[in-house]
């Protein structure tokens, strides 16, 4: 998975490499290696900033856009300063969620609305910033984790395989809610340029 470095990360990388001159913004990373941005010209980056502390809007998120492979990778930071990764892989029709505080990945099949939301991101220009405000449409989705449907990370395609190679991977199923007998374990809030923010909430289903 290609991840563009932010200013602080790149500055730290250059110090480790003994560089005396800064070249911020000229590199991106693949796994543990850094390359000149000319080798990563198939990706672009966009950011979204929330202007409200209301539920369902992330504090900050960035999107790495790979138009060649029809993949959008979101890094979403909550108000609690937890950063989760969400990958929309249009080519394989999958969405993958990786919370920062769990050694687990959660999969589901893309649906029509997913394709529309991700396409709105792919249509955004490079380095474009959009602001999430009070007029944003917000709604909640519930995904039940199928604990008996574990998937081997090695069977996934890139970039999902790299994201989940050290994690347990499970399929999820959309539902109307967990019911009174089930607890919601965590939620990931994500926003799209189509002016829609979604709180994706997970709970565990019985085997």
Backbone as JSON, one array per atom type, in Angstrom:
{
  "sequence": "XXXXXXXXXXXXXXXXXXXXXXXXXXXXXXXXXXXXXXXXXXXXXXXXXXXXXXXXXXXXXXXXXXXXXXXXXXXXXXXXXXXXXXXXXXXXXXXXXXXXXXXXXXXXXXXXXXXXXXXXXXXXXXXXXXXXXXXXXXXXXXXXXXXXXXXXXXXXXXXXXXXXXXXXXXXXXXXXXXXXXXXXXXXXXXXXXXXXXXXXXXXXXXX",
  "N": [[0.84, -1.19, 0.0], [0.61, 2.15, -0.9], [1.64, 4.98, 0.79], [1.54, 8.35, 1.24], [3.93, 10.51, 2.64], [3.6, 12.66, 5.48], [4.62, 16.05, 6.39], [6.12, 16.02, 8.83], [6.8, 13.31, 9.15], [8.38, 12.86, 6.87], [10.46, 14.68, 7.31], [11.62, 13.51, 9.58], [12.44, 11.12, 8.44], [14.41, 12.03, 6.64], [16.31, 13.01, 8.39], [17.15, 10.64, 9.59], [18.36, 9.48, 7.42], [20.52, 11.08, 7.12], [20.37, 13.4, 5.65], [21.02, 16.74, 4.76], [19.54, 18.63, 3.55], [16.25, 19.73, 3.04], [13.55, 18.11, 1.43], [10.76, 18.27, 1.33], [7.65, 16.73, 0.64], [8.45, 15.39, -1.65], [8.6, 12.69, -1.6], [7.23, 9.38, -1.27], [5.94, 6.53, 0.52], [6.34, 3.0, 0.44], [5.5, 0.29, 2.18], [8.29, -0.26, 4.16], [9.96, 1.38, 2.8], [11.15, 4.34, 1.18], [10.39, 6.37, -1.61], [11.12, 8.43, -4.48], [8.71, 10.87, -5.46], [8.11, 10.75, -8.15], [7.95, 8.12, -8.78], [5.56, 7.43, -7.84], [3.43, 8.43, -9.21], [0.9, 7.76, -9.82], [-0.86, 8.17, -7.85], [-2.84, 10.37, -5.82], [-3.65, 12.92, -3.4], [-6.11, 13.88, -1.05], [-7.72, 15.97, 1.39], [-9.92, 16.17, 4.21], [-11.55, 18.26, 6.5], [-13.19, 18.41, 9.54], [-15.6, 20.67, 10.77], [-17.15, 20.65, 12.92], [-17.93, 19.3, 16.15], [-19.78, 17.37, 16.37], [-21.33, 14.1, 16.64], [-20.47, 11.58, 14.24], [-18.93, 12.99, 12.45], [-15.67, 13.05, 11.37], [-12.67, 14.17, 13.03], [-10.43, 14.71, 11.51], [-9.5, 13.75, 8.23], [-7.79, 12.0, 5.62], [-7.39, 11.23, 2.15], [-6.04, 8.84, 0.07], [-5.67, 8.56, -3.28], [-5.88, 6.28, -5.78], [-6.18, 6.23, -8.91], [-5.57, 4.65, -11.08], [-5.81, 1.99, -10.23], [-8.31, 2.09, -9.19], [-8.75, 2.52, -6.42], [-9.38, 3.83, -3.23], [-7.95, 5.04, -0.34], [-8.65, 5.75, 2.91], [-7.58, 7.62, 5.71], [-8.67, 8.06, 8.84], [-9.12, 10.2, 11.48], [-10.32, 10.34, 14.72], [-12.11, 12.33, 17.22], [-11.1, 11.43, 19.56], [-8.52, 11.03, 18.97], [-7.81, 8.71, 17.63], [-6.73, 6.89, 14.86], [-8.04, 5.39, 12.07], [-8.03, 3.08, 9.29], [-9.55, 2.93, 6.14], [-10.31, 1.16, 3.29], [-11.47, 1.4, 0.03], [-11.95, -0.71, -2.49], [-12.58, -0.66, -5.62], [-12.16, -2.22, -7.85], [-12.16, -4.88, -7.01], [-14.46, -4.87, -5.61], [-14.7, -4.49, -2.79], [-14.82, -3.4, 0.64], [-12.67, -2.48, 3.22], [-12.06, -2.32, 6.65], [-9.89, -1.07, 9.1], [-9.39, -0.68, 12.31], [-7.42, 1.45, 14.43], [-6.75, 0.62, 16.97], [-7.02, -2.09, 17.16], [-6.18, -5.47, 16.38], [-7.36, -6.38, 13.99], [-9.12, -6.8, 10.9], [-11.93, -5.82, 8.95], [-14.26, -6.91, 6.61], [-16.46, -6.14, 3.85], [-18.84, -6.42, 1.16], [-18.9, -4.12, -1.56], [-21.54, -1.78, -2.2], [-24.14, -0.22, -4.21], [-24.34, 2.51, -3.39], [-21.85, 2.84, -2.23], [-20.13, 2.73, -4.44], [-20.94, 5.08, -5.73], [-20.23, 7.05, -3.84], [-17.44, 6.69, -3.63], [-16.7, 7.17, -6.24], [-17.18, 9.88, -6.39], [-15.04, 10.75, -4.92], [-12.87, 9.89, -6.48], [-13.18, 11.58, -8.6], [-12.32, 13.97, -7.66], [-9.92, 16.61, -7.75], [-6.31, 16.56, -7.63], [-4.76, 17.03, -4.48], [-6.9, 18.43, -3.51], [-8.96, 20.1, -1.13], [-11.72, 19.61, 0.95], [-14.32, 20.91, 2.98], [-16.0, 19.78, 5.83], [-19.11, 20.55, 6.89], [-21.95, 22.03, 8.65], [-24.07, 21.45, 6.99], [-23.79, 18.96, 6.07], [-24.9, 15.72, 5.19], [-25.69, 13.21, 7.46], [-25.52, 9.83, 8.48], [-26.07, 6.54, 9.94], [-24.56, 3.33, 9.76], [-24.85, -0.15, 10.39], [-22.8, -2.89, 11.07], [-22.59, -6.28, 11.42], [-20.24, -8.41, 12.87], [-19.04, -11.38, 11.62], [-17.95, -13.78, 13.41], [-17.26, -16.4, 12.92], [-16.36, -16.51, 10.36], [-13.68, -16.25, 9.46], [-10.98, -14.93, 7.54], [-8.11, -15.69, 5.63], [-5.43, -13.51, 5.5], [-3.57, -13.68, 3.48], [-4.95, -14.44, 1.24], [-6.13, -12.22, 0.25], [-6.23, -9.47, -2.08], [-3.83, -6.94, -3.06], [-4.39, -3.5, -2.15], [-5.25, -4.54, 0.26], [-4.17, -6.83, 1.4], [-1.62, -6.07, 2.38], [-2.38, -4.22, 4.32], [-3.7, -5.83, 6.18], [-2.03, -7.91, 6.91], [-0.91, -8.62, 9.38], [-3.07, -9.05, 10.93], [-6.23, -10.32, 12.22], [-8.81, -11.32, 10.06], [-12.14, -10.65, 9.19], [-15.38, -11.33, 7.84], [-18.19, -9.13, 7.45], [-21.67, -8.32, 8.07], [-24.31, -6.39, 6.88], [-26.83, -4.8, 8.85], [-29.93, -3.89, 10.56], [-29.35, -3.0, 13.05], [-27.84, -3.67, 16.29], [-29.62, -4.63, 18.2], [-31.13, -5.1, 21.47], [-29.72, -6.99, 22.89], [-27.13, -6.97, 22.07], [-23.97, -5.35, 22.06], [-22.59, -2.33, 20.76], [-19.34, -2.2, 19.62], [-17.42, -0.49, 18.5], [-17.12, 2.47, 16.43], [-16.56, 3.86, 13.17], [-16.12, 6.89, 11.68], [-16.68, 8.39, 8.57], [-16.25, 10.61, 5.81], [-17.45, 11.86, 2.65], [-16.78, 13.54, -0.51], [-19.22, 14.0, -1.66], [-20.79, 15.21, 0.14], [-21.69, 13.67, 2.27], [-21.63, 12.03, 5.35], [-20.76, 9.11, 7.12], [-21.39, 7.05, 9.86], [-19.96, 4.14, 10.68], [-20.78, 1.4, 12.43], [-19.79, -1.27, 14.49], [-20.57, -4.57, 15.62], [-20.54, -7.73, 17.35], [-21.67, -10.79, 16.06], [-23.39, -13.79, 17.12], [-21.8, -17.01, 16.86]],
  "CA": [[0.0, 0.0, 0.0], [1.39, 3.38, -0.99], [1.19, 6.0, 1.73], [2.35, 9.56, 1.12], [4.4, 10.99, 3.93], [3.34, 14.03, 5.86], [5.84, 16.82, 6.53], [6.9, 15.6, 9.98], [7.37, 11.99, 8.9], [9.45, 12.98, 5.89], [11.58, 15.35, 7.97], [12.27, 12.51, 10.42], [13.11, 10.18, 7.55], [15.61, 12.65, 6.1], [17.31, 13.06, 9.46], [17.7, 9.3, 9.74], [19.2, 9.21, 6.26], [21.66, 11.98, 7.13], [20.21, 14.46, 4.66], [21.15, 18.08, 5.31], [18.62, 19.51, 2.85], [14.88, 19.24, 3.08], [12.84, 17.98, 0.15], [9.42, 17.92, 1.76], [6.65, 16.54, -0.4], [9.0, 14.76, -2.84], [8.7, 11.25, -1.41], [6.14, 8.61, -0.69], [6.45, 5.3, 1.11], [5.72, 1.7, 0.21], [5.99, -0.5, 3.3], [9.32, 0.42, 4.94], [10.88, 2.04, 1.88], [10.71, 5.64, 0.67], [10.74, 6.57, -3.0], [10.81, 9.74, -5.04], [7.31, 10.92, -5.85], [7.95, 10.43, -9.57], [7.62, 6.7, -8.88], [4.24, 7.23, -7.25], [2.62, 9.45, -9.86], [-0.45, 7.29, -10.08], [-1.68, 8.45, -6.69], [-3.0, 11.75, -5.4], [-4.1, 12.99, -2.03], [-7.07, 14.92, -0.7], [-7.98, 15.99, 2.82], [-11.19, 16.74, 4.67], [-11.48, 18.73, 7.86], [-14.47, 18.64, 10.16], [-15.74, 21.95, 11.44], [-18.08, 20.44, 14.02], [-17.6, 18.19, 17.04], [-20.95, 16.52, 16.48], [-21.07, 12.71, 16.28], [-20.6, 11.26, 12.82], [-18.0, 13.76, 11.63], [-14.3, 12.86, 11.85], [-11.9, 15.37, 13.31], [-9.57, 14.93, 10.34], [-9.29, 12.57, 7.41], [-7.11, 12.19, 4.34], [-7.7, 10.18, 1.19], [-5.03, 8.55, -0.94], [-6.48, 8.19, -4.44], [-5.17, 5.54, -6.81], [-7.14, 6.15, -10.0], [-5.2, 3.56, -11.98], [-6.34, 0.74, -9.69], [-9.66, 2.36, -8.65], [-8.69, 2.3, -4.98], [-9.27, 5.01, -2.38], [-7.59, 4.68, 1.03], [-8.92, 6.84, 3.85], [-7.08, 7.61, 7.08], [-9.68, 8.84, 9.55], [-8.77, 10.46, 12.87], [-11.48, 10.73, 15.51], [-11.86, 13.34, 18.24], [-10.31, 10.77, 20.61], [-7.17, 10.92, 18.42], [-7.58, 7.37, 17.09], [-6.74, 6.92, 13.4], [-8.4, 4.12, 11.44], [-7.85, 3.02, 7.84], [-10.67, 2.34, 5.39], [-9.96, 1.03, 1.88], [-12.51, 1.06, -0.94], [-11.33, -1.33, -3.65], [-13.66, -0.78, -6.6], [-11.85, -3.28, -8.81], [-12.57, -6.17, -6.43], [-15.76, -4.71, -4.98], [-14.59, -4.72, -1.36], [-14.47, -2.36, 1.6], [-11.92, -3.05, 4.34], [-11.91, -1.41, 7.78], [-8.83, -1.46, 10.03], [-9.28, 0.25, 13.43], [-6.03, 1.6, 14.85], [-6.52, 0.02, 18.28], [-7.36, -3.5, 17.11], [-5.44, -6.3, 15.43], [-8.4, -7.01, 13.18], [-9.67, -6.14, 9.72], [-13.32, -6.2, 8.72], [-14.57, -6.82, 5.18], [-17.82, -6.27, 3.33], [-18.96, -6.17, -0.27], [-19.35, -2.78, -1.93], [-22.89, -1.65, -2.71], [-24.29, 0.86, -5.19], [-24.02, 3.8, -2.79], [-20.4, 2.88, -2.04], [-19.53, 3.09, -5.72], [-21.22, 6.49, -5.99], [-19.43, 7.88, -2.93], [-16.02, 6.59, -3.98], [-16.51, 7.83, -7.53], [-17.09, 11.32, -6.12], [-13.67, 11.0, -4.47], [-11.97, 9.71, -7.62], [-13.34, 12.73, -9.49], [-11.71, 15.15, -7.07], [-8.6, 16.92, -8.27], [-5.19, 16.29, -6.73], [-4.5, 17.96, -3.38], [-8.07, 19.24, -3.21], [-9.44, 20.05, 0.25], [-13.11, 19.99, 1.13], [-14.64, 21.14, 4.39], [-17.22, 19.14, 6.3], [-19.8, 21.55, 7.69], [-23.22, 21.7, 9.27], [-25.05, 21.03, 5.99], [-23.45, 17.6, 5.65], [-25.87, 14.67, 5.52], [-25.06, 12.2, 8.32], [-26.34, 8.67, 8.84], [-25.35, 5.45, 10.61], [-24.68, 1.98, 9.24], [-24.48, -1.17, 11.36], [-22.21, -4.09, 10.49], [-22.37, -7.37, 12.36], [-19.02, -9.16, 12.58], [-19.25, -12.83, 11.6], [-16.72, -14.28, 14.02], [-16.93, -17.72, 12.39], [-16.01, -16.4, 8.94], [-12.34, -15.66, 9.39], [-10.35, -14.98, 6.22], [-6.65, -15.59, 5.63], [-5.0, -12.27, 4.85], [-2.78, -14.01, 2.28], [-5.84, -14.64, 0.1], [-6.61, -10.92, -0.2], [-5.44, -8.75, -3.07], [-3.31, -5.65, -2.62], [-3.59, -3.21, -0.96], [-5.85, -5.09, 1.47], [-3.27, -7.81, 2.0], [-0.59, -5.38, 3.16], [-3.01, -3.6, 5.48], [-4.22, -6.82, 7.14], [-1.16, -9.08, 6.98], [-0.65, -8.97, 10.77], [-4.36, -8.93, 11.63], [-7.3, -11.28, 11.96], [-9.71, -10.73, 9.06], [-13.49, -11.2, 9.32], [-16.47, -10.78, 7.05], [-19.27, -8.49, 8.2], [-22.98, -8.34, 7.42], [-25.1, -5.2, 7.19], [-28.07, -5.08, 9.56], [-30.66, -2.71, 11.02], [-28.84, -2.62, 14.36], [-27.44, -4.82, 17.1], [-30.64, -5.09, 19.13], [-30.86, -4.83, 22.88], [-28.84, -8.0, 23.47], [-25.79, -6.85, 21.51], [-23.33, -4.06, 22.28], [-21.74, -1.77, 19.7], [-17.98, -2.18, 20.15], [-16.72, 0.71, 18.03], [-17.63, 3.07, 15.2], [-15.63, 4.62, 12.36], [-16.82, 7.95, 10.95], [-15.99, 8.72, 7.33], [-16.99, 11.58, 5.0], [-17.18, 11.84, 1.22], [-16.99, 14.84, -1.15], [-20.63, 14.12, -2.03], [-21.45, 15.87, 1.28], [-22.28, 12.62, 3.09], [-20.79, 11.42, 6.38], [-21.34, 7.86, 7.58], [-20.83, 6.37, 11.04], [-20.05, 2.69, 10.5], [-20.68, 0.86, 13.78], [-19.57, -2.71, 14.45], [-20.87, -5.4, 16.79], [-20.23, -9.13, 17.06], [-22.79, -11.71, 15.98], [-23.08, -15.13, 17.65], [-21.32, -17.95, 15.83]],
  "C": [[0.87, 1.24, 0.0], [0.8, 4.41, -0.05], [2.09, 7.21, 1.6], [2.7, 10.08, 2.49], [3.9, 12.39, 4.22], [4.67, 14.73, 6.13], [6.72, 16.31, 7.66], [7.55, 14.25, 9.74], [8.53, 12.06, 7.92], [10.67, 13.65, 6.5], [12.34, 14.36, 8.84], [13.03, 11.51, 9.57], [14.41, 10.76, 7.02], [16.7, 12.75, 7.15], [17.96, 11.7, 9.64], [18.64, 8.95, 8.6], [20.41, 10.13, 6.18], [21.58, 13.1, 6.13], [20.29, 15.82, 5.34], [20.2, 19.06, 4.65], [17.23, 18.88, 2.85], [14.3, 19.16, 1.67], [11.41, 17.53, 0.44], [8.49, 17.78, 0.57], [7.17, 15.82, -1.63], [9.02, 13.25, -2.74], [7.35, 10.67, -1.03], [6.71, 7.28, -0.25], [5.64, 4.1, 0.64], [6.33, 0.76, 1.23], [7.06, 0.29, 4.05], [10.26, 1.24, 4.07], [10.29, 3.35, 1.37], [11.23, 5.83, -0.75], [10.47, 8.01, -3.4], [9.4, 9.73, -5.59], [7.09, 10.6, -7.32], [7.61, 8.96, -9.78], [6.22, 6.42, -8.35], [3.22, 8.14, -7.92], [1.21, 8.98, -10.19], [-1.38, 7.56, -8.89], [-1.79, 9.94, -6.48], [-3.62, 11.75, -4.03], [-5.1, 14.13, -1.86], [-7.31, 14.85, 0.8], [-9.35, 16.59, 3.09], [-11.03, 17.12, 6.13], [-12.88, 18.99, 8.39], [-14.5, 19.97, 10.88], [-16.69, 21.84, 12.62], [-17.61, 19.28, 14.86], [-18.79, 17.26, 17.22], [-20.62, 15.1, 16.08], [-21.26, 12.49, 14.79], [-19.72, 12.05, 11.91], [-16.59, 13.56, 12.18], [-13.62, 14.19, 12.12], [-11.02, 15.73, 12.12], [-9.52, 13.64, 9.54], [-8.54, 12.96, 6.15], [-7.43, 11.0, 3.45], [-6.56, 10.05, 0.21], [-5.75, 7.92, -2.13], [-5.6, 7.53, -5.49], [-6.15, 5.31, -7.96], [-6.84, 4.98, -10.93], [-5.8, 2.24, -11.54], [-7.73, 0.89, -9.09], [-9.73, 2.02, -7.17], [-8.58, 3.64, -4.27], [-9.03, 4.53, -0.95], [-7.78, 5.89, 1.93], [-8.19, 6.58, 5.17], [-7.96, 8.59, 7.86], [-9.29, 8.97, 11.02], [-9.99, 10.99, 13.61], [-11.11, 11.82, 16.5], [-11.08, 12.77, 19.41], [-8.88, 10.51, 20.15], [-6.82, 9.48, 18.03], [-7.71, 7.45, 15.57], [-7.0, 5.52, 12.85], [-8.2, 4.23, 9.93], [-9.05, 2.33, 7.2], [-10.28, 2.33, 3.91], [-11.2, 0.64, 1.08], [-11.81, 0.58, -2.21], [-12.42, -1.59, -4.68], [-13.41, -1.93, -7.56], [-12.32, -4.64, -8.31], [-13.88, -6.07, -5.66], [-15.77, -4.92, -3.48], [-14.32, -3.43, -0.6], [-13.79, -3.04, 2.77], [-11.72, -1.98, 5.4], [-10.84, -1.94, 8.72], [-8.75, -0.41, 11.15], [-7.85, 0.29, 13.96], [-5.74, 0.87, 16.15], [-6.9, -1.45, 18.32], [-6.49, -4.21, 16.09], [-6.42, -7.08, 14.57], [-8.72, -6.13, 11.98], [-11.08, -6.67, 9.5], [-13.69, -5.9, 7.28], [-16.07, -6.78, 4.94], [-17.79, -5.98, 1.83], [-19.43, -4.73, -0.51], [-20.76, -2.84, -2.49], [-22.97, -0.42, -3.62], [-23.9, 2.21, -4.61], [-22.53, 3.95, -2.54], [-19.71, 3.32, -3.33], [-19.75, 4.57, -6.04], [-20.36, 7.39, -5.12], [-17.96, 7.87, -3.31], [-15.75, 7.26, -5.32], [-16.43, 9.33, -7.36], [-15.7, 11.68, -5.63], [-12.68, 10.88, -5.62], [-12.04, 10.9, -8.57], [-12.73, 14.0, -8.93], [-10.32, 15.36, -7.63], [-7.54, 16.69, -7.2], [-5.02, 17.42, -5.73], [-5.72, 18.81, -3.02], [-8.53, 19.03, -1.78], [-10.92, 20.4, 0.25], [-13.41, 20.03, 2.61], [-15.98, 20.5, 4.72], [-17.92, 20.1, 7.24], [-21.15, 21.08, 8.2], [-24.27, 21.2, 8.28], [-24.8, 19.6, 5.52], [-24.52, 16.61, 6.1], [-25.16, 13.56, 6.3], [-26.03, 11.04, 8.56], [-25.44, 7.56, 9.37], [-25.61, 4.13, 9.91], [-24.2, 1.0, 10.31], [-23.96, -2.4, 10.63], [-21.99, -5.11, 11.59], [-21.16, -8.18, 11.94], [-19.31, -10.65, 12.69], [-17.98, -13.51, 12.1], [-16.32, -15.65, 13.5], [-16.51, -17.69, 10.94], [-14.65, -15.74, 8.76], [-11.71, -15.92, 8.02], [-8.84, -14.9, 6.38], [-6.23, -14.35, 4.86], [-4.24, -12.54, 3.55], [-3.65, -14.21, 1.05], [-6.39, -13.33, -0.45], [-5.69, -10.34, -1.26], [-4.88, -7.48, -2.45], [-4.3, -4.53, -2.98], [-4.15, -3.78, 0.34], [-4.91, -6.06, 2.17], [-2.21, -7.15, 2.86], [-1.18, -4.77, 4.43], [-3.31, -4.63, 6.57], [-3.28, -7.99, 7.38], [-0.85, -9.53, 8.4], [-1.94, -9.0, 11.6], [-5.25, -10.14, 11.35], [-8.33, -10.6, 11.06], [-11.06, -11.44, 9.14], [-14.43, -10.54, 8.31], [-17.49, -10.12, 7.97], [-20.55, -8.56, 7.38], [-23.76, -7.1, 7.85], [-26.41, -5.61, 7.88], [-28.74, -3.77, 9.97], [-30.16, -2.21, 12.37], [-28.57, -3.85, 15.2], [-28.53, -5.37, 18.0], [-30.22, -4.86, 20.57], [-29.86, -5.8, 23.49], [-27.39, -7.86, 23.01], [-25.26, -5.44, 21.73], [-22.56, -3.62, 21.04], [-20.33, -1.61, 20.27], [-17.2, -0.96, 19.71], [-17.38, 1.21, 16.75], [-16.49, 3.79, 14.49], [-16.44, 5.62, 11.55], [-16.01, 8.34, 9.71], [-16.87, 9.63, 6.49], [-16.52, 11.52, 3.55], [-17.42, 13.23, 0.63], [-18.42, 15.06, -1.61], [-21.46, 14.7, -0.9], [-22.22, 14.88, 2.14], [-21.24, 12.13, 4.08], [-21.51, 10.2, 6.93], [-20.62, 7.39, 8.83], [-21.06, 4.88, 10.85], [-19.77, 2.05, 11.85], [-20.68, -0.67, 13.72], [-20.02, -3.37, 15.75], [-20.69, -6.85, 16.37], [-21.5, -9.98, 17.1], [-22.41, -13.04, 16.6], [-22.65, -16.06, 16.53], [-22.43, -18.92, 15.44]]
}
